[in-house]
Amino acid sequence: LRYKPGEFGNGNSAMNQFTERKMKASLIIYTITSCIFGYLIAYSDFSSVLFITSASILTLIMLICGVIIYLQPQNIQELSFYCPFVPLMPLFAIFLNSVLIMH
């Protein structure tokens, strides 16, 4: 499931300008989406159809952004070891902070 050399186009497992832009854009979208999700949780009726639909769409967007960020190389130079779930910890912190601030 992790980004490997030769996959997804350029054949390089080190971070480059394209993967850095993709990571920054996904992180911005994830942050905005998690803030909207926190606002939605704090100020809406949980039993409405609009809440369920909006929460489902926002969750799907956050999951897609999380997968995109997880698949990107994290370092400028290629490392010889593997660190699983390192990119997901900041995403969890962003989500938790945005939900708690809005609540």
N, CA, C and O of each residue as an XYZ file, in Angstrom:
412
protein
N       0.818     -1.184      0.000
C       0.000      0.000      0.000
C       0.868      1.255      0.000
O       0.380      2.328     -0.357
N       2.101      1.156      0.378
C       2.981      2.314      0.468
C       3.576      2.617     -0.897
O       3.706      1.726     -1.737
N       3.931      3.849     -1.111
C       4.575      4.290     -2.340
C       5.898      3.563     -2.506
O       6.728      3.559     -1.598
N       6.095      2.950     -3.665
C       7.319      2.215     -3.940
C       7.976      2.772     -5.203
O       7.286      3.336     -6.052
N       9.299      2.625     -5.344
C       9.963      3.105     -6.551
C       9.357      2.476     -7.798
O       9.108      1.272     -7.833
N       9.126      3.277     -8.803
C       8.565      2.790    -10.049
C       7.059      2.879    -10.129
O       6.494      2.728    -11.212
N       6.389      3.120     -9.011
C       4.938      3.235     -9.023
C       4.538      4.689     -9.192
O       5.316      5.593     -8.888
N       3.345      4.911     -9.669
C       2.741      6.229     -9.790
C       3.556      7.195    -10.630
O       3.560      8.394    -10.349
N       4.235      6.717    -11.634
C       4.802      7.630    -12.610
C       6.291      7.833    -12.600
O       6.962      7.287    -13.476
N       6.863      8.579    -11.673
C       8.225      9.072    -11.854
C       9.320      8.073    -11.505
O      10.468      8.293    -11.890
N       9.026      6.998    -10.804
C      10.023      5.984    -10.517
C      10.978      6.350     -9.400
O      11.948      5.629     -9.166
N      10.738      7.431     -8.715
C      11.613      7.882     -7.651
C      10.855      7.833     -6.333
O       9.725      8.316     -6.256
N      11.452      7.261     -5.300
C      10.749      7.174     -4.033
C      11.092      8.334     -3.098
O      10.562      8.401     -1.989
N      11.958      9.236     -3.517
C      12.262     10.424     -2.710
C      11.276     11.534     -3.070
O      10.723     11.559     -4.170
N      11.067     12.443     -2.131
C      10.129     13.550     -2.355
C      10.690     14.504     -3.403
O      11.872     14.846     -3.377
N       9.835     14.927     -4.320
C      10.220     15.931     -5.303
C       9.193     17.055     -5.292
O       8.304     17.078     -4.440
N       9.310     17.982     -6.229
C       8.432     19.150     -6.233
C       6.968     18.763     -6.472
O       6.071     19.347     -5.865
N       6.722     17.794     -7.342
C       5.349     17.375     -7.638
C       4.684     16.719     -6.432
O       3.545     17.041     -6.094
N       5.397     15.800     -5.785
C       4.799     15.128     -4.628
C       4.640     16.092     -3.457
O       3.712     15.947     -2.661
N       5.531     17.072     -3.341
C       5.411     18.059     -2.273
C       4.171     18.935     -2.471
O       3.456     19.229     -1.513
N       3.918     19.353     -3.722
C       2.711     20.144     -4.003
C       1.447     19.338     -3.753
O       0.472     19.852     -3.205
N       1.467     18.067     -4.159
C       0.312     17.194     -3.953
C       0.046     17.000     -2.461
O      -1.106     16.988     -2.029
N       1.112     16.850     -1.678
C       0.963     16.678     -0.241
C       0.426     17.949      0.415
O      -0.457     17.869      1.270
N       0.940     19.116      0.034
C       0.475     20.371      0.624
C      -0.986     20.638      0.278
O      -1.758     21.066      1.137
N      -1.371     20.390     -0.971
C      -2.770     20.598     -1.373
C      -3.697     19.657     -0.621
O      -4.765     20.073     -0.171
N      -3.310     18.407     -0.480
C      -4.134     17.448      0.257
C      -4.238     17.818      1.725
O      -5.295     17.650      2.334
N      -3.153     18.320      2.299
C      -3.171     18.725      3.702
C      -4.069     19.943      3.926
O      -4.776     20.015      4.932
N      -4.045     20.885      3.007
C      -4.928     22.062      3.112
C      -6.391     21.641      2.999
O      -7.230     22.083      3.783
N      -6.694     20.789      2.024
C      -8.071     20.304      1.858
C      -8.503     19.520      3.088
O      -9.635     19.672      3.548
N      -7.622     18.684      3.629
C      -7.942     17.902      4.822
C      -8.223     18.818      6.011
O      -9.179     18.588      6.752
N      -7.409     19.845      6.203
C      -7.582     20.752      7.335
C      -8.895     21.520      7.238
O      -9.627     21.630      8.221
N      -9.190     22.046      6.064
C     -10.449     22.778      5.872
C     -11.644     21.848      6.082
O     -12.622     22.224      6.730
N     -11.564     20.646      5.539
C     -12.656     19.686      5.677
C     -12.859     19.275      7.134
O     -13.996     19.131      7.582
N     -11.771     19.085      7.873
C     -11.929     18.702      9.279
C     -12.489     19.853     10.113
O     -13.215     19.610     11.077
N     -12.168     21.096      9.766
C     -12.769     22.239     10.473
C     -14.272     22.316     10.192
O     -15.062     22.571     11.101
N     -14.662     22.100      8.950
C     -16.086     22.091      8.611
C     -16.785     20.938      9.330
O     -17.907     21.093      9.811
N     -16.126     19.791      9.400
C     -16.685     18.640     10.095
C     -16.871     18.944     11.580
O     -17.899     18.588     12.156
N     -15.892     19.595     12.207
C     -16.011     19.973     13.608
C     -17.138     20.947     13.848
O     -17.870     20.826     14.831
N     -17.289     21.926     12.946
C     -18.399     22.869     13.043
C     -19.731     22.145     12.898
O     -20.688     22.438     13.614
N     -19.784     21.203     11.968
C     -21.009     20.441     11.733
C     -21.391     19.614     12.964
O     -22.565     19.535     13.326
N     -20.402     19.007     13.595
C     -20.682     18.220     14.802
C     -21.155     19.117     15.941
O     -22.050     18.735     16.695
N     -20.568     20.299     16.076
C     -20.889     21.172     17.204
C     -22.247     21.845     17.076
O     -22.930     22.054     18.078
N     -22.648     22.186     15.853
C     -23.818     23.045     15.692
C     -24.942     22.466     14.848
O     -25.723     23.231     14.282
N     -25.057     21.148     14.741
C     -26.180     20.628     13.976
C     -26.911     19.521     14.713
O     -26.465     18.993     15.731
N     -28.056     19.205     14.137
C     -28.922     18.169     14.684
C     -28.465     16.819     14.122
O     -28.440     16.622     12.907
N     -28.108     15.900     15.009
C     -27.548     14.618     14.570
C     -28.550     13.724     13.857
O     -28.149     12.791     13.162
N     -29.827     13.981     14.011
C     -30.818     13.091     13.418
C     -31.269     13.538     12.031
O     -32.048     12.832     11.391
N     -30.808     14.673     11.555
C     -31.272     15.150     10.249
C     -30.537     14.445      9.112
O     -29.398     14.002      9.259
N     -31.215     14.358      7.992
C     -30.642     13.728      6.803
C     -29.503     14.575      6.254
O     -28.519     14.038      5.744
N     -29.629     15.893      6.354
C     -28.580     16.791      5.884
C     -27.284     16.578      6.667
O     -26.200     16.594      6.084
N     -27.387     16.379      7.974
C     -26.196     16.121      8.790
C     -25.528     14.821      8.372
O     -24.311     14.776      8.194
N     -26.308     13.773      8.215
C     -25.755     12.464      7.864
C     -25.091     12.510      6.490
O     -24.008     11.955      6.303
N     -25.731     13.165      5.540
C     -25.165     13.278      4.199
C     -23.893     14.113      4.208
O     -22.884     13.724      3.619
N     -23.941     15.257      4.874
C     -22.766     16.134      4.930
C     -21.606     15.465      5.648
O     -20.463     15.545      5.196
N     -21.892     14.809      6.760
C     -20.834     14.126      7.502
C     -20.230     12.989      6.677
O     -19.022     12.762      6.735
N     -21.043     12.282      5.921
C     -20.533     11.195      5.080
C     -19.630     11.721      3.972
O     -18.572     11.151      3.708
N     -20.043     12.802      3.328
C     -19.241     13.383      2.252
C     -17.927     13.932      2.791
O     -16.872     13.718      2.194
N     -17.985     14.640      3.921
C     -16.764     15.183      4.514
C     -15.820     14.074      4.977
O     -14.603     14.195      4.834
N     -16.373     13.001      5.527
C     -15.542     11.875      5.938
C     -14.872     11.226      4.739
O     -13.699     10.858      4.807
N     -15.597     11.085      3.653
C     -15.023     10.507      2.441
C     -13.895     11.382      1.900
O     -12.854     10.866      1.492
N     -14.089     12.690      1.893
C     -13.038     13.606      1.428
C     -11.806     13.503      2.327
O     -10.679     13.470      1.833
N     -12.017     13.453      3.644
C     -10.878     13.343      4.566
C     -10.147     12.011      4.390
O      -8.919     11.968      4.469
N     -10.879     10.938      4.156
C     -10.232      9.638      3.930
C      -9.411      9.629      2.647
O      -8.305      9.089      2.618
N      -9.949     10.226      1.589
C      -9.214     10.291      0.319
C      -7.946     11.116      0.479
O      -6.881     10.719      0.006
N      -8.056     12.265      1.147
C      -6.866     13.095      1.389
C      -5.861     12.362      2.267
O      -4.655     12.462      2.041
N      -6.340     11.628      3.264
C      -5.441     10.846      4.114
C      -4.690      9.778      3.345
O      -3.499      9.567      3.575
N      -5.371      9.106      2.440
C      -4.712      8.073      1.620
C      -3.693      8.716      0.685
O      -2.601      8.178      0.503
N      -4.031      9.853      0.093
C      -3.088     10.550     -0.791
C      -1.843     10.958     -0.010
O      -0.725     10.773     -0.491
N      -2.021     11.508      1.179
C      -0.876     11.917      1.997
C      -0.068     10.705      2.438
O       1.162     10.756      2.444
N      -0.736      9.620      2.804
C      -0.038      8.416      3.259
C       0.816      7.801      2.153
O       1.874      7.240      2.436
N       0.380      7.895      0.914
C       1.103      7.266     -0.189
C       2.289      8.079     -0.697
O       3.085      7.571     -1.488
N       2.423      9.321     -0.264
C       3.511     10.158     -0.749
C       4.800      9.875      0.021
O       4.762      9.545      1.206
N       5.946     10.008     -0.664
C       7.216      9.881      0.068
C       7.354     11.044      1.041
O       6.908     12.153      0.746
N       7.962     10.806      2.187
C       8.025     11.809      3.250
C       9.357     12.534      3.336
O       9.427     13.590      3.965
N      10.403     12.019      2.736
C      11.739     12.578      2.897
C      12.316     13.006      1.561
O      11.944     12.488      0.508
N      13.229     13.958      1.624
C      13.883     14.429      0.405
C      14.799     13.335     -0.145
O      14.889     13.162     -1.360
N      15.472     12.603      0.724
C      16.309     11.500      0.266
C      15.678     10.159      0.664
O      14.948     10.061      1.650
N      15.974      9.162     -0.112
C      15.384      7.844      0.130
C      15.991      7.217      1.382
O      17.208      7.234      1.562
N      15.136      6.661      2.249
C      15.593      6.032      3.484
C      15.633      4.521      3.328
O      14.924      3.955      2.496
N      16.464      3.873      4.132
C      16.583      2.422      4.038
C      15.625      1.704      4.986
O      15.559      0.475      4.971
N      14.883      2.442      5.806
C      13.958      1.810      6.737
C      12.542      2.334      6.493
O      12.352      3.331      5.798
N      11.569      1.662      7.064
C      10.162      1.945      6.834
C       9.501      2.357      8.146
O       9.633      1.656      9.149
N       8.799      3.474      8.152
C       8.101      3.974      9.343
C       6.605      4.006      9.052
O       6.123      4.976      8.466
N       5.856      2.974      9.444
C       4.422      2.956      9.135
C       3.643      3.960      9.978
O       3.996      4.237     11.125
N       2.611      4.483      9.407
C       1.632      5.359     10.048
C       2.190      6.696     10.528
O       1.491      7.413     11.243
N       3.406      7.056     10.169
C       3.952      8.354     10.572
C       3.156      9.504      9.955
O       2.885     10.471     10.667
N       2.763      9.465      8.681
C       1.986     10.591      8.132
C       0.580     10.699      8.703
O      -0.031     11.765      8.629
N       0.057      9.624      9.268
C      -1.316      9.657      9.758
C      -1.449     10.290     11.140
O      -2.539     10.736     11.500
N      -0.383     10.342     11.915
C      -0.460     10.927     13.252
C      -0.764     12.424     13.216
O      -1.620     12.868     13.982
N      -0.111     13.229     12.371
C      -0.495     14.643     12.299
C      -1.924     14.846     11.797
O      -2.599     15.786     12.216
N      -2.386     13.974     10.906
C      -3.762     14.095     10.427
C      -4.753     13.853     11.555
O      -5.766     14.546     11.656
N      -4.466     12.876     12.397
C      -5.327     12.614     13.544
C      -5.312     13.797     14.507
O      -6.350     14.159     15.060
N      -4.142     14.400     14.711
C      -4.037     15.559     15.606
C      -4.812     16.754     15.052
O      -5.476     17.460     15.811
N      -4.736     16.991     13.742
C      -5.490     18.087     13.126
C      -6.984     17.856     13.300
O      -7.718     18.772     13.672
N      -7.434     16.640     13.033
C      -8.858     16.326     13.162
C      -9.337     16.500     14.598
O     -10.366     17.130     14.842
N      -8.599     15.949     15.535
C      -8.998     16.018     16.932
C      -9.013     17.465     17.438
O      -9.940     17.864     18.142
N      -8.005     18.236     17.089
C      -7.964     19.638     17.520
C      -9.100     20.455     16.918
O      -9.706     21.271     17.612
N      -9.394     20.251     15.650
C     -10.462     21.027     15.017
C     -11.826     20.672     15.603
O     -12.664     21.556     15.784
N     -12.064     19.398     15.902
C     -13.337     18.998     16.491
C     -13.466     19.535     17.922
O     -14.530     20.009     18.321
N     -12.370     19.456     18.691
C     -12.430     19.935     20.069
C     -12.537     21.459     20.156
O     -13.193     21.977     21.060
N     -11.916     22.168     19.250
C     -12.024     23.631     19.244
C     -13.428     24.064     18.885
O     -13.944     25.019     19.466
N     -14.058     23.386     17.943
C     -15.402     23.759     17.535
C     -16.448     23.338     18.568
O     -17.538     23.906     18.622
N     -16.117     22.361     19.366
C     -17.089     21.852     20.346
C     -17.002     22.684     21.570
O     -17.728     22.442     22.534
